[in-house]
Amino acid sequence: MAAAALAVGSLLAGCGLQPAASYVPKAEPGIIKPAEGLPDDASLVVTAKNYTEALTLGKMAVLAATAAGFKVTDLSNVPGSQPFRDLLVSGKADMGWDYTGTGWIIYMGHEEGIPDKGKQWQAVHDEDLGNGLTWGEPSPENNTYSFAVRKDAVKKLGGISKMSQIAKLPVKDRTFCVESEFNSRSDGFNPWLKAYGMKRGAANGVPDDNIGIYDTGAVYSATANGDCNFGEVFTTDGRIDALDLVVLEDDRKFFPAYNLAPVISTETLEEYPQLADVFEEVSSRLNDEVMRGLNLKVDVNGEEPADVAYDWMVSEGLITEPQ
């Protein structure tokens, strides 16, 4: 559908990227059935970024579109958000999953995200129509920032479940592990502290000695090891479950919405409007807990993203195993 695979292959070779293995297990239609009136030559180019969650979602899109009757070119494993975005905007790919907050802040250049899920999705949807892209309905999955605490420390900290309860703890218990980027972001740690009524550096707030700055990813193990009580996390990271961490509720709605949604070429969607329902069957079943479990299977158990995507879609009845 989008510019032929040859053109895409040339683009990827030019930036040193080889398309990911196109392997996905064989499957038959389930809840997702062949689309009515679809021509025999209907084709679709699916793209995905190069980290665990994106690769698993990309394979879901390939399986879903194949079950719906499309001939699919799999262009997963794109190194970074901007090259991924360029494939969609240029028309060299037809579809990819993305997050509303990423679209709003990274691609569209807005300084602040919108915490309300519906308002953030609508804003991204409306603005991206001008770029020839249509955002499908948002998923319950919201891969945004949060803070997590060790499960065995929850009771010691008074049964804590919400971020607003941190300010009520003794100062000695207000200890944090954060990544260096989050520590300095204009929408990161310092404004979060202010939103939740805590002053950084103050003896009765959060003293500097209570804050540990870590490299990307090291926050999870540091929190699990007790280096701090509260670690900055992404809400769908599989290490949350693997390390027995508990995500706190952002009860003052500080963090912007990063809900997952299918992003589809408007031209492609006009030709094949059935695609909206195909991908919504997948995204409507995904939430933070489900995605954490899937990410854990890849990152901790060492399973292939294609197999994890396949097994989950079979378990949901979206596709079926060949007989």
Secondary structure by P-SEA (a helix, b strand, c coil): ccccaaaaaaaaaaaccccccccccccccccccccccccccbbbbbbbcccaaaaaaaaaaaaaaaaaccccccccccccaaaaaaaaaaccccbbbbbcccccccccccccccccaaaaaaaaaaaacccccccccccccccccccccccccccccccccccccccccccccccccccccccccccccaaaaaaacccccccccccccccccccccaaaaaaaaccccbbbbccccccccccbbbbbbccccccccbbbbbbccaaaaaaccaaaaaaaaaaaaccaaaaaaaaaaaccccccaaaaaaaaaaaaccccccc
